[in-house]
Amino acid sequence: MRWAVTCLYGALLIVLAVIPSPAPYVAPGVSDSVLHAAGYGVLAILVAWAVRPSLAQVIAAGLAGVAGGVSLGIVTELLQGLVPWRSSELRDIGSDLTGALIGAALWLAASWLMDLGRRRRAGP
């Protein structure tokens, strides 16, 4: 189920990457770079969530989230280069990477806080 949600979200990103200029419809007034960062940050979190790591694997899951986000970002930029009404930009891959790193950092922080809460509930 977790991977299904993650893959559906990735498919949504691909669709948004190849339709003509979705930004005005998705978030009017928000820069393209912010949309890329937000979209791929969420993807990094979903990939890390889908991996379902044990505490020892939380960092690896975060890195998997970054790798998944950047990989899909590169693929969507390549696809945009093939679509006549879109353009492929290296800057967008940088925004995707930034978002994926922020998403992974949020994943790591949330995992740490959840572990801290479990330890406190468990007691000394």
C-alpha positions as a Markdown table, in Angstrom:
| # | Residue | x | y | z |
|---|---|---|---|---|
| 1 | Met | 0.0 | 0.0 | 0.0 |
| 2 | Arg | 2.8 | 2.4 | 0.9 |
| 3 | Trp | 4.6 | 1.8 | -2.4 |
| 4 | Ala | 1.3 | 2.2 | -4.3 |
| 5 | Val | 0.7 | 5.7 | -2.8 |
| 6 | Thr | 4.3 | 6.6 | -3.5 |
| 7 | Cys | 4.1 | 5.4 | -7.1 |
| 8 | Leu | 0.8 | 7.2 | -7.7 |
| 9 | Tyr | 2.3 | 10.4 | -6.4 |
| 10 | Gly | 5.4 | 9.9 | -8.7 |
| 11 | Ala | 3.0 | 9.3 | -11.6 |
| 12 | Leu | 1.2 | 12.6 | -10.8 |
| 13 | Leu | 4.6 | 14.4 | -10.9 |
| 14 | Ile | 5.3 | 12.9 | -14.3 |
| 15 | Val | 1.8 | 14.0 | -15.6 |
| 16 | Leu | 2.4 | 17.6 | -14.2 |
| 17 | Ala | 5.8 | 17.6 | -15.9 |
| 18 | Val | 4.4 | 16.9 | -19.4 |
| 19 | Ile | 1.2 | 18.9 | -19.5 |
| 20 | Pro | 1.4 | 22.5 | -20.8 |
| 21 | Ser | 2.5 | 24.8 | -18.0 |
| 22 | Pro | 0.5 | 23.5 | -14.9 |
| 23 | Ala | 1.9 | 26.1 | -12.4 |
| 24 | Pro | -0.9 | 28.7 | -13.0 |
| 25 | Tyr | -3.5 | 26.1 | -12.3 |
| 26 | Val | -1.8 | 24.3 | -9.4 |
| 27 | Ala | -0.6 | 27.3 | -7.4 |
| 28 | Pro | -1.0 | 30.7 | -9.0 |
| 29 | Gly | 1.7 | 33.2 | -8.0 |
| 30 | Val | 4.1 | 30.5 | -6.7 |
| 31 | Ser | 7.5 | 30.2 | -8.4 |
| 32 | Asp | 8.3 | 27.2 | -10.4 |
| 33 | Ser | 11.3 | 26.5 | -8.2 |
| 34 | Val | 9.2 | 26.4 | -5.1 |
| 35 | Leu | 6.7 | 24.0 | -6.7 |
| 36 | His | 9.6 | 21.7 | -7.8 |
| 37 | Ala | 11.1 | 21.8 | -4.3 |
| 38 | Ala | 7.7 | 21.1 | -2.6 |
| 39 | Gly | 6.8 | 18.3 | -5.0 |
| 40 | Tyr | 10.1 | 16.5 | -4.8 |
| 41 | Gly | 10.3 | 17.1 | -1.0 |
| 42 | Val | 7.0 | 15.2 | -0.6 |
| 43 | Leu | 8.3 | 12.5 | -2.9 |
| 44 | Ala | 11.4 | 12.0 | -0.8 |
| 45 | Ile | 9.2 | 11.7 | 2.3 |
| 46 | Leu | 6.9 | 9.2 | 0.6 |
| 47 | Val | 9.9 | 7.1 | -0.6 |
| 48 | Ala | 11.4 | 7.1 | 2.9 |
| 49 | Trp | 7.9 | 6.2 | 4.4 |
| 50 | Ala | 7.5 | 3.4 | 1.8 |
| 51 | Val | 10.9 | 1.8 | 2.7 |
| 52 | Arg | 9.5 | 1.4 | 6.3 |
| 53 | Pro | 12.9 | 1.5 | 8.0 |
| 54 | Ser | 13.8 | 0.3 | 11.4 |
| 55 | Leu | 15.5 | 3.0 | 13.5 |
| 56 | Ala | 18.9 | 1.8 | 12.3 |
| 57 | Gln | 17.9 | 2.3 | 8.7 |
| 58 | Val | 16.3 | 5.7 | 9.0 |
| 59 | Ile | 19.2 | 7.5 | 7.4 |
| 60 | Ala | 19.3 | 5.0 | 4.6 |
| 61 | Ala | 15.6 | 5.6 | 4.0 |
| 62 | Gly | 16.2 | 9.3 | 3.9 |
| 63 | Leu | 19.0 | 8.9 | 1.3 |
| 64 | Ala | 16.7 | 6.6 | -0.7 |
| 65 | Gly | 14.1 | 9.4 | -0.6 |
| 66 | Val | 16.7 | 11.8 | -2.0 |
| 67 | Ala | 17.8 | 9.3 | -4.6 |
| 68 | Gly | 14.2 | 8.6 | -5.7 |
| 69 | Gly | 13.3 | 12.2 | -5.8 |
| 70 | Val | 16.3 | 13.3 | -7.8 |
| 71 | Ser | 16.0 | 10.3 | -10.2 |
| 72 | Leu | 12.4 | 11.1 | -11.0 |
| 73 | Gly | 13.3 | 14.8 | -11.3 |
| 74 | Ile | 15.9 | 13.9 | -14.0 |
| 75 | Val | 13.5 | 11.6 | -15.8 |
| 76 | Thr | 10.8 | 14.3 | -15.9 |
| 77 | Glu | 13.3 | 16.9 | -17.2 |
| 78 | Leu | 14.3 | 14.5 | -19.9 |
| 79 | Leu | 10.6 | 13.9 | -20.8 |
| 80 | Gln | 10.1 | 17.7 | -20.9 |
| 81 | Gly | 12.8 | 18.0 | -23.4 |
| 82 | Leu | 10.8 | 15.7 | -25.7 |
| 83 | Val | 7.5 | 17.5 | -25.4 |
| 84 | Pro | 7.2 | 20.5 | -27.7 |
| 85 | Trp | 5.3 | 22.8 | -25.2 |
| 86 | Arg | 7.7 | 22.2 | -22.3 |
| 87 | Ser | 11.4 | 22.9 | -21.8 |
| 88 | Ser | 14.0 | 21.0 | -19.9 |
| 89 | Glu | 16.0 | 23.1 | -17.4 |
| 90 | Leu | 19.0 | 22.1 | -15.2 |
| 91 | Arg | 17.7 | 24.6 | -12.6 |
| 92 | Asp | 14.6 | 22.5 | -12.1 |
| 93 | Ile | 16.8 | 19.5 | -11.2 |
| 94 | Gly | 18.5 | 21.7 | -8.7 |
| 95 | Ser | 15.1 | 22.6 | -7.2 |
| 96 | Asp | 14.1 | 19.0 | -7.2 |
| 97 | Leu | 17.3 | 18.1 | -5.3 |
| 98 | Thr | 16.7 | 20.9 | -2.8 |
| 99 | Gly | 13.2 | 19.7 | -2.2 |
| 100 | Ala | 14.3 | 16.1 | -1.8 |
| 101 | Leu | 17.0 | 17.1 | 0.7 |
| 102 | Ile | 14.5 | 19.2 | 2.7 |
| 103 | Gly | 12.0 | 16.3 | 2.6 |
| 104 | Ala | 14.7 | 13.8 | 3.8 |
| 105 | Ala | 15.7 | 16.2 | 6.6 |
| 106 | Leu | 12.0 | 16.5 | 7.7 |
| 107 | Trp | 11.8 | 12.6 | 7.5 |
| 108 | Leu | 14.9 | 12.3 | 9.7 |
| 109 | Ala | 13.6 | 14.9 | 12.2 |
| 110 | Ala | 10.2 | 13.3 | 12.4 |
| 111 | Ser | 11.7 | 9.8 | 12.8 |
| 112 | Trp | 13.9 | 11.1 | 15.6 |
| 113 | Leu | 11.0 | 12.8 | 17.4 |
| 114 | Met | 8.8 | 9.7 | 17.1 |
| 115 | Asp | 11.6 | 7.6 | 18.5 |
| 116 | Leu | 12.1 | 10.1 | 21.4 |
| 117 | Gly | 8.4 | 9.9 | 22.1 |
| 118 | Arg | 8.4 | 6.1 | 22.2 |
| 119 | Arg | 11.4 | 6.1 | 24.6 |
| 120 | Arg | 9.7 | 8.5 | 26.9 |
| 121 | Arg | 6.5 | 6.5 | 26.9 |
| 122 | Ala | 8.4 | 3.3 | 27.6 |
| 123 | Gly | 10.0 | 4.9 | 30.6 |
| 124 | Pro | 13.4 | 4.3 | 32.2 |
